[in-house]
Amino acid sequence: MSLPRLRTFIEVYRQKSITAAARSLNLTQPAVSQHIAGLESAIGRRLFVRESQGVSPTAAADELASDIGDKLDIAEAALASARARSVEVAGALQVVGHVDFLAEVVAPELVPLLEAGVRVRLQTGGHELIQKMLIDGDCDLGVSAYASTDERLRCEAIRTERVLVVAAPAVAHKLLSAPALKEALQAEPLLAYSLELPLVDQWLAKNGMAQQPLVPALIGQDLRSLRSLLCKGFGWTALPEYLCSSQIERGELVEIEAPVASTTLSYYLVWTPTALRQPRVAHARQTLLWHLRDQEA
């Protein structure tokens, strides 16, 4: 039972498509079909049922994927990392992630890769775009504030940040001196990442201050734009600690201390198992895991 056949099987199983698996593995569709047929012959059981929109795995395929899927990923990543230590890893590496986290946290940790001759290309996007670009093969690694549940992707936590509600000193004084913080926050302009308000709503709920739906005065998907407005004395928001700790130390911002507890936000490095077959990507993934974990809050 050859390694290429097993890799092909796992890719078809995850993609639920021979066409998509062929594209991901850089093989022809007939080659993928031959690999699956050979594997079915070797184990004596049918693995997939062809359907109009791809293939459906049988119970035998579920069992085989459960037995070998993650083990195969780990083995291939280890082999690629070993090759990276003995071959030239120079080339282009495409990384996609949240813009402010890439700029403030990831970029400073890219020095070892850049010094090794890797040309890094940073692209920005939200969680859905990050997943799509990785699955489509348009990027090699992703950095997201959400763990991926797509079976075609793998992820690992790299950093956990406290989420702080902050405002400029004058605004913070007004909020903290009000008779009721909940109503005071409702009355002040809110700055937010999106209309969904995940950071703000989670903090409010944790502290027993669930609000009527809040309408942000400004929405900006680069959290640094919210920070700039806060420092000008306008509004309040919830930010990961890495984005506001320096401003708090300098007195430009003040934390509105949580009555109960602050919430947290975790960031994840995301990749497709297939991408780790490339020594450069395997090396970059391991390098970023080492360096970003070293900075974990």
C-alpha positions as CSV (number, residue, x, y, z in Angstrom):
1,M,0.0,0.0,0.0
2,S,2.1,3.0,-1.3
3,L,2.3,6.4,0.3
4,P,1.2,8.2,-2.9
5,R,-2.0,6.1,-3.0
6,L,-2.7,6.8,0.6
7,R,-2.1,10.6,0.2
8,T,-4.5,10.5,-2.9
9,F,-7.1,8.7,-0.9
10,I,-6.9,11.2,2.0
11,E,-7.2,14.2,-0.4
12,V,-10.2,12.7,-2.2
13,Y,-11.8,11.9,1.2
14,R,-11.3,15.5,2.4
15,Q,-12.3,17.2,-0.8
16,K,-15.2,14.8,-1.6
17,S,-14.1,15.3,-5.2
18,I,-11.7,13.6,-7.5
19,T,-11.4,16.8,-9.6
20,A,-10.5,18.9,-6.6
21,A,-8.1,16.3,-5.2
22,A,-6.3,16.1,-8.6
23,R,-5.9,19.9,-8.6
24,S,-4.6,19.9,-5.1
25,L,-2.1,17.1,-5.7
26,N,-1.1,18.4,-9.1
27,L,-2.2,15.1,-10.7
28,T,-4.5,14.2,-13.6
29,Q,-8.0,13.0,-12.8
30,P,-7.3,9.6,-14.4
31,A,-4.2,9.2,-12.2
32,V,-6.3,10.0,-9.1
33,S,-8.9,7.5,-10.2
34,Q,-6.2,4.8,-10.7
35,H,-4.8,5.4,-7.3
36,I,-8.2,4.9,-5.7
37,A,-8.9,1.9,-7.8
38,G,-5.5,0.3,-6.8
39,L,-6.2,1.0,-3.1
40,E,-9.7,-0.5,-3.4
41,S,-8.2,-3.6,-5.0
42,A,-5.5,-3.9,-2.3
43,I,-8.0,-3.7,0.6
44,G,-10.9,-5.5,-1.2
45,R,-13.5,-2.9,-0.3
46,R,-15.1,0.0,-2.2
47,L,-14.1,3.4,-0.8
48,F,-16.2,6.0,-2.7
49,V,-19.5,6.2,-4.5
50,R,-19.6,8.5,-7.4
51,E,-22.3,11.2,-7.3
52,S,-23.3,14.1,-9.6
53,Q,-21.4,16.6,-7.5
54,G,-18.4,14.6,-6.5
55,V,-17.9,11.4,-4.5
56,S,-19.3,10.1,-1.2
57,P,-17.1,8.0,1.2
58,T,-18.2,4.6,2.2
59,A,-18.0,3.2,5.7
60,A,-14.7,1.6,4.7
61,A,-13.3,5.0,3.7
62,D,-14.4,6.5,7.0
63,E,-12.5,3.8,8.9
64,L,-9.4,4.1,6.8
65,A,-9.4,7.9,7.0
66,S,-9.8,7.6,10.8
67,D,-6.8,5.2,11.0
68,I,-4.3,7.0,8.8
69,G,-5.4,10.7,8.2
70,D,-3.6,12.6,10.9
71,K,-0.7,10.1,11.1
72,L,0.0,10.6,7.4
73,D,-0.1,14.4,7.8
74,I,2.4,14.2,10.6
75,A,4.7,11.9,8.8
76,E,4.7,14.0,5.6
77,A,5.3,17.2,7.6
78,A,8.2,15.6,9.4
79,L,9.7,14.5,6.1
80,A,9.3,18.0,4.6
81,S,10.9,19.6,7.6
82,A,13.8,17.3,7.4
83,R,14.2,18.1,3.7
84,A,14.1,21.8,4.5
85,R,17.1,21.4,6.7
86,S,19.2,20.0,3.9
87,V,17.9,21.8,0.8
88,E,17.5,25.4,-0.4
89,V,14.3,26.8,1.0
90,A,14.4,30.1,-0.9
91,G,11.4,31.0,-2.8
92,A,8.0,32.8,-2.3
93,L,5.8,32.1,0.6
94,Q,2.2,33.4,0.6
95,V,0.7,34.2,4.0
96,V,-2.9,35.5,4.5
97,G,-4.3,36.8,7.7
98,H,-6.0,39.6,9.7
99,V,-4.3,42.8,8.7
100,D,-3.5,44.2,12.2
101,F,-2.2,40.9,13.6
102,L,0.0,40.4,10.5
103,A,1.4,43.9,10.9
104,E,1.8,44.1,14.7
105,V,2.7,40.5,15.6
106,V,3.6,38.3,12.6
107,A,5.8,40.7,10.6
108,P,8.5,41.1,13.3
109,E,8.8,37.3,13.5
110,L,9.5,36.9,9.8
111,V,13.2,37.8,10.0
112,P,14.5,34.2,10.2
113,L,12.6,33.3,7.1
114,L,13.7,36.4,5.2
115,E,17.3,35.9,6.1
116,A,17.0,32.3,4.8
117,G,16.1,33.7,1.4
118,V,12.3,33.1,1.6
119,R,10.4,35.9,-0.1
120,V,7.3,36.5,1.9
121,R,4.1,37.9,0.4
122,L,1.5,39.1,3.0
123,Q,-2.1,39.3,2.0
124,T,-5.0,40.4,4.2
125,G,-8.5,39.1,4.7
126,G,-11.1,37.8,7.2
127,H,-11.7,34.3,8.3
128,E,-13.8,33.1,5.3
129,L,-11.3,34.5,2.8
130,I,-8.4,33.0,4.7
131,Q,-9.9,29.6,4.5
132,K,-10.9,29.9,0.8
133,M,-7.4,31.1,-0.3
134,L,-5.8,28.2,1.6
135,I,-8.1,25.6,0.2
136,D,-7.8,27.0,-3.4
137,G,-4.0,26.9,-3.1
138,D,-3.7,30.7,-3.5
139,C,-1.8,31.0,-0.1
140,D,0.5,28.7,1.8
141,L,-0.3,29.6,5.4
142,G,-3.0,31.6,7.2
143,V,-3.4,33.4,10.5
144,S,-6.9,33.6,11.8
145,A,-8.7,34.7,15.0
146,Y,-10.9,31.6,14.6
147,A,-10.1,27.9,14.7
148,S,-10.9,26.2,11.5
149,T,-13.5,23.4,11.5
150,D,-13.1,22.6,7.8
151,E,-11.7,19.0,7.5
152,R,-9.5,20.1,4.6
153,L,-7.6,22.4,6.9
154,R,-5.4,22.1,10.0
155,C,-4.8,24.7,12.6
156,E,-2.8,25.3,15.8
157,A,-3.2,28.0,18.5
158,I,-0.3,30.4,18.5
159,R,-1.4,33.2,20.8
160,T,-4.1,34.1,23.3
161,E,-4.8,37.7,24.1
162,R,-6.9,39.3,26.8
163,V,-9.6,41.6,25.3
164,L,-9.8,45.0,27.0
165,V,-12.4,47.7,26.7
166,V,-10.6,51.0,26.3
167,A,-11.1,54.7,25.7
168,A,-9.2,57.9,25.9
169,P,-8.7,59.2,29.5
170,A,-11.5,61.8,29.3
171,V,-14.0,59.3,27.8
172,A,-12.9,56.7,30.3
173,H,-13.4,59.1,33.2
174,K,-16.9,59.9,32.0
175,L,-17.7,56.2,31.7
176,L,-16.3,55.2,35.0
177,S,-17.9,58.1,37.0
178,A,-21.3,57.3,35.6
179,P,-23.9,55.8,38.0
180,A,-24.3,52.7,35.7
181,L,-21.5,51.6,33.4
182,K,-23.9,49.6,31.1
183,E,-26.0,52.7,30.3
184,A,-22.9,54.9,30.0
185,L,-21.4,52.6,27.4
186,Q,-24.7,52.6,25.5
187,A,-24.6,56.4,25.4
188,E,-21.1,56.7,24.1
189,P,-20.0,56.2,20.4
190,L,-18.9,52.6,19.8
191,L,-16.1,51.7,17.3
192,A,-16.1,48.2,16.0
193,Y,-14.5,45.6,13.7
194,S,-17.9,44.7,12.1
195,L,-21.6,44.9,12.7
196,E,-21.5,41.5,14.4
197,L,-19.5,43.0,17.4
198,P,-17.9,39.7,18.5
199,L,-15.3,41.3,20.8
200,V,-17.7,43.8,22.3
201,D,-20.6,41.5,22.8
202,Q,-18.5,38.7,24.4
203,W,-17.0,41.2,26.9
204,L,-20.4,42.7,27.8
205,A,-22.0,39.2,28.2
206,K,-19.1,38.0,30.4
207,N,-19.6,41.0,32.6
208,G,-23.4,40.8,32.9
209,M,-24.0,43.9,30.7
210,A,-25.7,42.4,27.6
211,Q,-27.0,45.4,25.7
212,Q,-29.7,46.1,23.2
213,P,-28.2,45.9,19.7
214,L,-25.4,48.5,19.4
215,V,-24.9,50.4,16.2
216,P,-21.2,51.4,15.8
217,A,-20.3,54.9,14.9
218,L,-17.5,53.5,12.8
219,I,-16.6,50.1,11.4
220,G,-13.0,49.4,10.5
221,Q,-11.5,46.0,9.7
222,D,-8.0,47.2,10.6
223,L,-8.3,47.5,14.4
224,R,-5.4,50.0,14.3
225,S,-7.9,52.5,12.8
226,L,-10.1,52.1,15.8
227,R,-7.1,52.7,18.1
228,S,-6.2,55.9,16.2
229,L,-9.7,57.3,16.8
230,L,-9.7,56.3,20.4
231,C,-6.4,58.2,21.0
232,K,-8.0,61.3,19.5
233,G,-10.6,61.1,22.3
234,F,-13.5,59.6,20.4
235,G,-15.6,56.7,21.5
236,W,-14.7,53.3,23.1
237,T,-14.1,49.8,21.9
238,A,-12.8,46.3,22.8
239,L,-9.3,45.5,21.6
240,P,-6.8,42.6,22.0
241,E,-4.2,43.6,24.5
242,Y,-1.3,43.6,22.0
243,L,-3.0,46.5,20.2
244,C,-3.5,48.8,23.2
245,S,-1.0,47.8,26.0
246,S,1.6,50.4,24.8
247,Q,-1.0,53.1,24.6
248,I,-2.2,52.3,28.1
249,E,1.3,52.5,29.5
250,R,1.8,55.9,27.9
251,G,-1.5,57.2,29.2
252,E,-3.1,57.6,25.8
253,L,-5.8,55.0,26.5
254,V,-7.3,53.8,29.8
255,E,-8.7,50.3,30.4
256,I,-12.3,50.2,31.5
257,E,-11.8,47.4,34.0
258,A,-14.1,44.4,33.7
259,P,-16.5,44.2,36.7
260,V,-16.3,40.3,36.5
261,A,-13.5,39.3,34.1
262,S,-11.9,40.1,30.8
263,T,-12.5,37.9,27.8
264,T,-9.8,36.4,25.6
265,L,-9.2,36.0,21.8
266,S,-7.0,33.2,20.4
267,Y,-5.1,33.3,17.1
268,Y,-4.4,30.3,15.0
269,L,-1.9,29.3,12.3
270,V,-3.8,27.5,9.5
271,W,-2.7,25.3,6.6
272,T,-3.7,22.5,4.3
273,P,-2.0,19.2,5.0
274,T,-1.0,19.0,1.3
275,A,0.9,22.3,1.6
276,L,3.3,20.8,4.1
277,R,4.7,18.5,1.5
278,Q,6.7,21.5,0.3
279,P,9.9,21.9,2.4
280,R,9.7,25.7,2.3
281,V,6.1,25.7,3.7
282,A,6.9,23.1,6.3
283,H,9.9,25.0,7.4
284,A,8.0,28.3,7.5
285,R,5.2,26.8,9.5
286,Q,7.5,25.4,12.1
287,T,9.5,28.6,12.3
288,L,6.4,30.7,12.9
289,L,5.1,28.3,15.5
290,W,8.3,28.5,17.4
291,H,8.6,32.3,17.3
292,L,4.9,33.2,17.7
293,R,4.5,30.9,20.6
294,D,7.6,32.5,22.3
295,Q,5.6,35.7,22.3
296,E,2.4,34.2,23.7
297,A,0.7,36.3,26.3
